[in-house]
Amino acid sequence: MKKKKIMFPFVLLLAVSMILAACGGNDEGNGGDSGEGGETPDFMSLVTGGTGGTYYPLGGAFAEIITDATDIQTNAEVSGASAENMNTIRDGNAEIAFSQTDIASYAKNGEQMFEGEAVENVSAIGTLYPETIQIVTTAGAGIESVEDLAGKKVSIGAPGSGTALNAEQILEIHGMTIDDIEKQDLSFDESTAGIQDGTIDAAFVTAGTPTGAVEGLSATEDIVIVPIAQDKIDELIEAYPFYVQDEVPSGTYKLTEAVPTVAVQAMLVVSNDLSEDVVYDVTKAIFENLDKVAHDKGKLISAEKAVNGVGIDIHPGAQKYYDEQGIEAE
């Protein structure tokens, strides 16, 4: 009986301690989930694209800049680019990723290839440079406007690609559908080869200019880039805010004048698990150290343009940096 009297206060004290510890643990957990909290990791993964593309070398430069500026070891990793990167963020296997703006928007909204599998834990750091939508044909094809594509054999890119969706949306704004063309599902190289040998009339190409496959075609053919009229550009951007106005410059592909069109953009996205302070430091590090980026695309990147055509919410940490710099969307 004496032992029972000794044990009872001890058990009671232990129970009270466990309750208090649990309450304290819940408070800490709630703080970590609040908007200003979040994770401050020792290591971050930055997923890019294939080694032959632009995302990977740019990602390597960004990873080095982030590591030096924040003391968070950041590694650039090879990946399947935009769609795969968004899934990697969703699954918690990376903190920062490259994506096209349209793919990021589909992911956030659970649309297109992300239907039923929305990526809800992602925000934008900012846009980087344009991926221009080029409607490529030749002078002999007689195609001078988007409407002239009706009844023609037109490649809209590989099946399930972002280019295919760009084609559908541009046709939609012009009162057309895929059924109005003889659709071909070809890669960029296959598209330009098809134009050259006459098996197709035109092709949609979404890529930075000059695009190698189109540049190669221009060596043997009189290239035409089909323009998009200003009122249609405005309608497209209103309907799909991840687009921005763009042009294919004079001299590209031996063009005698610039051609108006639209672009989606390469962008950086970030996991919402990262704190406002960390994302602020990452954003500041990148945009204030662009002189350390050797890749040619680095010349097109600036904080002043980073808030245009984003298409998804900007992370509060990145927004804090833009607000400090007085940067607003145009």
C-alpha positions as CSV (number, residue, x, y, z in Angstrom):
1,M,0.0,0.0,0.0
2,K,2.9,2.3,0.7
3,K,4.3,1.8,-2.8
4,K,0.9,2.7,-4.3
5,K,0.8,6.0,-2.4
6,I,4.2,6.9,-3.7
7,M,3.5,5.9,-7.3
8,F,0.2,7.8,-7.6
9,P,1.7,11.3,-7.4
10,F,4.4,10.2,-9.7
11,V,2.0,8.9,-12.3
12,L,-0.1,12.0,-12.0
13,L,2.9,14.3,-12.5
14,L,4.0,12.3,-15.5
15,A,0.5,12.6,-17.1
16,V,0.4,16.3,-16.5
17,S,3.9,16.7,-18.0
18,M,2.8,14.8,-21.1
19,I,-0.3,17.0,-21.6
20,L,1.8,20.1,-21.3
21,A,4.4,18.8,-23.7
22,A,1.7,17.9,-26.2
23,C,0.2,21.4,-25.9
24,G,3.6,22.9,-26.4
25,G,4.2,20.7,-29.4
26,N,0.9,21.7,-31.0
27,D,1.8,25.4,-30.6
28,E,5.1,24.9,-32.3
29,G,3.5,23.0,-35.1
30,N,0.9,25.7,-35.7
31,G,3.6,28.3,-35.8
32,G,5.4,26.3,-38.5
33,D,2.3,26.2,-40.6
34,S,1.6,29.9,-40.4
35,G,2.3,32.2,-43.4
36,E,5.4,33.8,-42.0
37,G,6.9,30.6,-40.7
38,G,7.8,27.6,-42.7
39,E,10.9,25.5,-43.2
40,T,14.5,26.8,-43.2
41,P,16.4,23.8,-44.6
42,D,20.1,23.0,-44.6
43,F,19.8,21.7,-48.1
44,M,17.7,22.5,-51.2
45,S,17.1,20.8,-54.5
46,L,16.6,22.9,-57.6
47,V,15.1,20.8,-60.4
48,T,15.8,22.0,-63.9
49,G,15.5,20.0,-67.2
50,G,17.7,17.9,-69.5
51,T,21.4,18.5,-69.8
52,G,21.0,19.7,-73.4
53,G,18.5,22.4,-72.6
54,T,18.6,25.9,-71.1
55,Y,17.2,25.1,-67.6
56,Y,20.1,22.9,-66.5
57,P,23.0,25.3,-67.0
58,L,21.0,28.2,-65.7
59,G,20.0,26.1,-62.7
60,G,23.6,25.3,-62.0
61,A,24.4,29.0,-61.9
62,F,21.4,29.8,-59.7
63,A,22.3,27.0,-57.3
64,E,25.8,28.3,-56.8
65,I,24.6,31.8,-56.3
66,I,22.0,30.7,-53.7
67,T,24.5,28.6,-51.8
68,D,27.0,31.4,-51.6
69,A,24.4,34.0,-50.6
70,T,22.3,32.0,-48.1
71,D,24.6,29.3,-46.8
72,I,21.9,26.8,-47.7
73,Q,23.6,24.1,-49.8
74,T,21.6,24.1,-53.1
75,N,22.1,21.6,-55.9
76,A,20.8,21.8,-59.5
77,E,19.3,18.4,-60.6
78,V,18.6,17.0,-64.0
79,S,14.9,16.4,-64.6
80,G,12.2,16.0,-67.3
81,A,11.5,19.8,-67.0
82,S,8.2,21.7,-66.4
83,A,5.5,19.1,-65.8
84,E,7.7,16.7,-64.0
85,N,9.2,19.5,-61.9
86,M,5.7,20.6,-60.7
87,N,5.0,17.0,-59.6
88,T,8.3,16.9,-57.8
89,I,7.5,20.1,-55.8
90,R,4.0,18.6,-55.0
91,D,5.6,15.4,-53.7
92,G,8.0,17.3,-51.5
93,N,11.1,16.1,-53.3
94,A,12.4,19.6,-54.3
95,E,12.2,23.1,-53.0
96,I,12.8,25.2,-56.2
97,A,12.0,24.3,-59.8
98,F,12.0,25.7,-63.3
99,S,8.7,25.6,-65.2
100,Q,7.0,27.3,-68.1
101,T,4.3,29.7,-66.9
102,D,1.5,27.9,-68.6
103,I,2.4,24.5,-67.1
104,A,2.7,26.1,-63.7
105,S,-0.8,27.6,-64.1
106,Y,-2.2,24.2,-65.2
107,A,-0.6,22.5,-62.2
108,K,-1.8,25.1,-59.7
109,N,-5.4,24.9,-61.0
110,G,-5.5,21.1,-61.6
111,E,-6.1,21.5,-65.3
112,Q,-5.0,19.8,-68.5
113,M,-2.3,17.1,-67.7
114,F,-2.8,17.9,-63.9
115,E,-6.6,17.4,-63.9
116,G,-7.5,15.8,-60.5
117,E,-3.9,16.2,-59.3
118,A,-3.5,20.0,-58.6
119,V,-0.2,21.2,-57.2
120,E,-1.4,23.3,-54.3
121,N,1.9,23.8,-52.4
122,V,3.6,26.0,-55.0
123,S,4.1,29.7,-55.6
124,A,6.2,31.8,-58.0
125,I,9.6,33.4,-57.5
126,G,9.3,35.1,-60.8
127,T,9.5,34.8,-64.6
128,L,12.9,34.7,-66.4
129,Y,12.8,34.9,-70.2
130,P,10.2,34.3,-73.0
131,E,9.5,31.0,-74.7
132,T,8.1,32.4,-77.9
133,I,5.2,30.9,-79.8
134,Q,6.3,30.8,-83.4
135,I,3.9,29.7,-86.2
136,V,6.5,28.7,-88.8
137,T,5.8,28.3,-92.5
138,T,7.4,29.3,-95.9
139,A,6.6,32.0,-98.4
140,G,5.4,29.4,-100.9
141,A,2.7,28.0,-98.6
142,G,0.6,31.2,-98.9
143,I,-0.2,31.4,-95.2
144,E,-0.2,35.0,-94.0
145,S,-2.6,34.8,-91.0
146,V,-3.7,32.4,-88.3
147,E,-7.0,32.0,-90.2
148,D,-5.1,30.9,-93.3
149,L,-4.1,27.7,-91.4
150,A,-7.7,26.3,-91.9
151,G,-7.5,23.2,-94.0
152,K,-3.7,23.1,-93.9
153,K,-1.5,20.3,-92.6
154,V,-0.1,21.9,-89.4
155,S,2.1,20.4,-86.7
156,I,1.1,21.4,-83.2
157,G,4.1,19.7,-81.4
158,A,4.5,16.4,-79.7
159,P,1.4,14.8,-78.1
160,G,0.5,16.2,-74.7
161,S,3.1,19.0,-75.0
162,G,2.7,22.6,-73.9
163,T,3.1,23.6,-77.6
164,A,0.0,21.6,-78.4
165,L,-2.0,23.5,-75.8
166,N,-0.6,26.8,-77.1
167,A,-1.8,25.9,-80.5
168,E,-5.3,25.1,-79.3
169,Q,-5.6,28.3,-77.4
170,I,-4.4,30.5,-80.2
171,L,-6.8,28.8,-82.6
172,E,-9.6,29.3,-80.1
173,I,-9.1,33.0,-79.9
174,H,-9.4,33.1,-83.7
175,G,-12.7,31.3,-83.6
176,M,-11.1,28.0,-84.7
177,T,-10.5,24.5,-83.3
178,I,-8.0,21.7,-84.0
179,D,-10.7,20.2,-86.2
180,D,-10.2,23.1,-88.6
181,I,-6.7,22.0,-89.5
182,E,-5.1,18.7,-90.6
183,K,-3.3,18.2,-87.2
184,Q,0.1,16.6,-87.1
185,D,1.8,15.7,-83.8
186,L,5.5,16.3,-84.6
187,S,8.6,17.3,-82.6
188,F,10.3,20.6,-83.6
189,D,12.9,18.8,-85.7
190,E,10.2,16.6,-87.4
191,S,8.1,19.7,-88.0
192,T,10.9,21.6,-89.8
193,A,11.8,18.5,-91.8
194,G,8.2,18.2,-92.8
195,I,8.0,21.8,-93.9
196,Q,11.2,21.4,-95.9
197,D,10.0,18.2,-97.7
198,G,6.5,19.6,-98.2
199,T,4.6,17.0,-96.2
200,I,3.2,19.7,-93.9
201,D,2.4,23.4,-94.4
202,A,3.2,25.0,-91.1
203,A,4.2,24.2,-87.5
204,F,3.7,25.7,-84.0
205,V,7.0,26.0,-82.2
206,T,7.3,27.2,-78.6
207,A,10.9,28.0,-77.8
208,G,13.4,30.8,-77.2
209,T,14.4,32.5,-80.4
210,P,16.3,31.8,-82.5
211,T,15.3,28.2,-82.3
212,G,17.9,25.8,-83.8
213,A,15.5,23.7,-85.8
214,V,13.9,26.8,-87.4
215,E,17.3,28.4,-88.0
216,G,18.4,25.3,-89.8
217,L,15.3,25.5,-92.0
218,S,16.0,29.1,-92.8
219,A,19.3,28.1,-94.5
220,T,17.3,26.5,-97.4
221,E,13.8,28.0,-97.2
222,D,12.3,31.5,-97.2
223,I,10.9,31.4,-93.7
224,V,7.6,33.1,-92.7
225,I,6.5,33.6,-89.1
226,V,2.7,34.0,-89.1
227,P,1.8,37.2,-87.1
228,I,-0.8,37.4,-84.4
229,A,-2.9,40.6,-84.6
230,Q,-2.8,43.0,-81.7
231,D,-6.5,42.6,-80.8
232,K,-6.1,38.8,-80.7
233,I,-3.0,39.1,-78.6
234,D,-5.0,41.2,-76.1
235,E,-7.8,38.6,-76.1
236,L,-5.4,35.8,-75.5
237,I,-3.7,37.5,-72.6
238,E,-7.0,38.3,-71.0
239,A,-8.2,34.7,-71.3
240,Y,-4.9,33.1,-70.3
241,P,-2.8,35.5,-68.2
242,F,0.3,33.4,-68.4
243,Y,0.9,34.7,-71.9
244,V,2.8,37.9,-72.6
245,Q,3.2,40.0,-75.8
246,D,6.4,39.2,-77.7
247,E,7.9,39.4,-81.1
248,V,10.3,37.5,-83.4
249,P,13.0,40.2,-84.0
250,S,13.9,41.4,-87.5
251,G,16.9,39.5,-88.8
252,T,15.9,36.3,-87.0
253,Y,15.6,33.6,-89.7
254,K,16.5,36.3,-92.2
255,L,13.2,38.1,-91.5
256,T,13.1,41.6,-92.9
257,E,10.9,43.0,-90.1
258,A,9.8,42.0,-86.6
259,V,6.7,39.7,-86.3
260,P,4.2,40.2,-83.4
261,T,3.3,37.2,-81.4
262,V,3.0,36.0,-77.8
263,A,5.1,34.0,-75.4
264,V,4.8,31.9,-72.3
265,Q,7.8,32.3,-70.1
266,A,10.4,30.3,-68.3
267,M,9.9,30.9,-64.5
268,L,11.1,29.8,-61.1
269,V,8.7,28.3,-58.7
270,V,9.2,27.4,-55.0
271,S,7.6,25.2,-52.4
272,N,5.3,26.9,-50.0
273,D,7.0,25.0,-47.2
274,L,9.9,27.4,-47.4
275,S,9.7,30.5,-45.1
276,E,9.2,34.0,-46.2
277,D,12.7,34.9,-45.1
278,V,14.3,32.0,-47.1
279,V,12.5,32.9,-50.3
280,Y,13.3,36.6,-49.9
281,D,17.0,35.7,-49.6
282,V,16.8,33.4,-52.6
283,T,15.0,36.0,-54.7
284,K,17.4,38.7,-53.7
285,A,20.5,36.5,-54.3
286,I,19.4,35.6,-57.9
287,F,18.4,39.0,-59.1
288,E,21.4,40.8,-57.6
289,N,24.0,38.4,-58.9
290,L,22.9,38.0,-62.5
291,D,26.4,39.1,-63.6
292,K,27.6,35.6,-62.4
293,V,25.3,33.9,-64.9
294,A,27.4,33.1,-68.0
295,H,24.5,31.6,-70.1
296,D,23.2,34.0,-72.9
297,K,19.7,33.8,-71.4
298,G,21.0,35.5,-68.3
299,K,21.0,38.7,-70.3
300,L,17.2,38.5,-70.7
301,I,16.6,38.1,-66.9
302,S,15.8,41.0,-64.7
303,A,13.8,41.6,-61.5
304,E,11.9,44.4,-63.3
305,K,10.3,41.9,-65.7
306,A,9.9,39.0,-63.2
307,V,6.4,39.9,-62.1
308,N,4.9,40.0,-65.6
309,G,2.9,37.1,-66.9
310,V,3.5,35.0,-63.8
311,G,0.0,33.3,-63.9
312,I,0.1,32.0,-60.3
313,D,0.5,33.6,-56.9
314,I,4.0,35.0,-56.0
315,H,5.4,33.7,-52.8
316,P,5.3,36.4,-50.0
317,G,9.1,36.2,-49.7
318,A,9.6,37.1,-53.3
319,Q,6.9,39.7,-53.2
320,K,8.6,41.4,-50.3
321,Y,11.8,41.8,-52.4
322,Y,9.8,43.2,-55.4
323,D,8.0,45.6,-53.0
324,E,11.3,46.8,-51.6
325,Q,12.5,47.5,-55.2
326,G,9.3,49.3,-56.2
327,I,8.6,46.7,-58.9
328,E,5.0,46.2,-60.1
329,A,3.5,44.2,-62.9
330,E,3.1,46.1,-66.2
